[in-house]
Amino acid sequence: MHQRAQALFAMTAENVPLLFPPEVLARLRGAVDIDPALVARDFTGARVRDALARTEILVTGWGCPPLDGTVLAAAPRLRAVLHAAGSVKSLVTPGLRERGISVSTAAAANAVPVAEYTLAMILLAGKDVLAARERLRTARPSSGWGVVPGIGNHGRRVGVIGASRIGRRVLDLLRPFDLRPALTDPYVGEEEAAALGVPLLPLDELLRTSAVVTVHAPATPETHRMLGRRELALMPDGAVLINTARGALVDHDALVAHVRSGRLTAVLDVTDPEPLPADSPLYDLPGAFVTPHLAGSQGNELARLGLAVAEEAERLAAGEKPAYAVDWATLEREA
């Protein structure tokens, strides 16, 4: 019988049963030899160090410290890292690449709920649901019963910033609806955009022509405050900005000015800083809809991340390559 690879959990212990409920854990344990009672929150304890010396596959998640040279030196048999979350930027170090250790991420699985959240907000914003609710709470009943001009999702332009995993999935989810999506991404050419079924626009043109703009770009030095005072001013009156990417991509002071004036509406699942300070005007502005970074996997959605890892472990056990291995060449421009 083929001997299963030795694996070790490395994350915050309370996340293990959330990511790996019984049926998912059973599938993972069918592919690797792993003890759910031994979880490395750091790599200093004697028991963890002993296990690390035998570990071939590290199953990581939120709370795992960086896999630096000291950790890698203590894991001479390590050949794969399976990350049960999205971004691996806080986790990976050059030593992993130098050792030829494969790193896989569940980012594609985590993209699913973020894209669903985004789609819901696009459709609700097009019907003016967020602002209408505020008006109804103020004027009971509101004068808005009946036909409301200027709203609706028929033929509305939706500008997508970033052809990331999430951005692409948003484009897929938009296909059944009578909306007009467009894309801006400096790393996407006309041919690829055509394959995605959307026009490729410069950022300024996308901002000027979109009723809804949704942000799915990574946080890099180039994208820091990419939507500042000048860019936000390009958006048409009544437009909606949705950000589920990173808060630092948007100049919040500039955004507050536009939302306070009533010119723009903002749907923010991420902010800068995060969480917002208690005195932030975004909590109280009627045109700001702020949620506490919940678009990503929550509750029963976490099992999807664990399942993605279990499937990767099965591929490794079968002698196959991971389906969602990190591309070292493009890692810096990913989320």
C-alpha positions, 0 to 999 in steps of 0.5 A: 500500500502506498504510504501517505505523505506526512502533513501538518496544520499550521494556522490558528487552531480554531480555524481548523474545524471551520475549514475542515468540518468532518466530511472535508477532514476525512477527505484530507486524511484520506490523502495525507497523514495529518493529526487535527489535534496538532496545529502549529500556531508557531514553530517553536514548540518541541512537539511541533518541531519534531513533527515539522522535521517529518513534514512533507506537506504543510497545510497553512491558513490564517495565523500561520507565520512566515515560512522563513529560513529558520522554519525551512531549515527545520523542515528538510522533507517539505515539498508542498504548502497548501494554503487554505485561504487566499493571498500567500504574500504574508506567508511565502519567502524566497527560500520556498522558491529556492527549494523548489517547494510548491505553494498552492492557494485556495484563492480561486475558492475564496473568489466565489463569495467575493464575486457573489457579494459584488454581484449582489451589490451591483444589482441592488445599487442599480435599483437604488436600494441602498439610498432608497432604504435611507430615504424610507427610514427618514420619511415614513412613508417615502414619496418614492412609491411607484415608478422611480426614474433614473434607476434600473439595471437595463443596459447599465455600464459596469466597470471592472477594475482588475482581471483578477480571479475575483474580477474574472468571476464577476464578469462571468456572473454578470453574463446572464444580466442585461448589463454592459460590463467593461474592463480595465487592467494594464496586464490584459490585452485586447485579445484576452479582453475579447476572450472575456467578452468585454471591451478593454478601456483605459481607467479614465474612460472606464470611470467616466462611462460607468454607472457602477465601478467595482474594484478587484485589483491587488494592493501594490505600490502602483495601485496605492490610491489609484482612485484618488481625488482626480479619478473619483471626480471623473465618475458621473453623478449618481455613480456607485463605487464598490470596493472588495479588494483592498482599502488602500486602493481608494483615497478615503478622504476624497471619497468621503467628500464625494459621498457627503455631497451626494454625488457618489455612493460607496459600497465598501467591504474593505477600508483604510485603515481597517477597521475604520476608526469610530469617528469615521464619517463613512459610518453615518453618511447615507450614501456609504454602505460599509461592511466589515470585510465579510465578502470573503469566505464566512461561515459554511463557505469556509469549508469550500477552502478546506475542500480546495486543499483536500483536492490539492492533497489528492492530486499530490497523492496521485502524483499530479501537480497542484491545480492552483500553484502560485505563479512566482513570476506574477505573485507580486502583482496579485492580491 
